[in-house]
């Protein structure tokens, strides 16, 4: 029986002023690094 692991694509946008956005392309939500650390 195969095991399926959920995957999530996250877009990373780095702006000229140094700010970085992490964007969920499926719903447009922006994520922060703290949220990613909690989910990992």
Phi, psi and omega per residue, in radians:
X1 nan 2.197 -3.122
X2 -1.252 2.609 3.055
X3 -1.825 2.252 -3.117
X4 -1.890 2.162 3.074
X5 -1.776 2.252 3.100
X6 -1.180 2.415 3.093
X7 -2.085 2.730 -3.114
X8 -2.407 2.185 3.053
X9 -1.566 2.320 3.116
X10 -2.209 2.257 3.079
X11 -1.562 2.419 3.124
X12 -1.995 2.177 3.110
X13 -2.094 2.160 3.077
X14 -1.942 2.151 -3.101
X15 -1.582 2.859 -3.110
X16 -1.078 -0.490 3.139
X17 -1.431 0.061 3.090
X18 1.671 -0.160 3.132
X19 -1.246 2.496 3.132
X20 -2.125 2.319 3.058
X21 -1.979 2.430 2.995
X22 -1.962 2.100 -2.968
X23 -2.101 2.294 3.003
X24 -1.437 1.952 -3.040
X25 -1.237 -0.265 -3.099
X26 -1.393 -0.546 -3.133
X27 -2.274 -0.043 3.083
X28 1.425 0.019 3.122
X29 -1.166 2.516 3.016
X30 -1.695 2.483 -3.118
X31 -2.028 2.703 3.029
X32 -1.955 2.928 -3.076
X33 -1.127 -0.540 3.108
X34 -1.098 -0.761 3.114
X35 -1.063 -0.735 3.123
X36 -1.132 -0.666 3.104
X37 -1.112 -0.683 3.141
X38 -1.184 -0.667 -3.102
X39 -1.341 -0.356 -3.062
X40 -1.356 nan nan
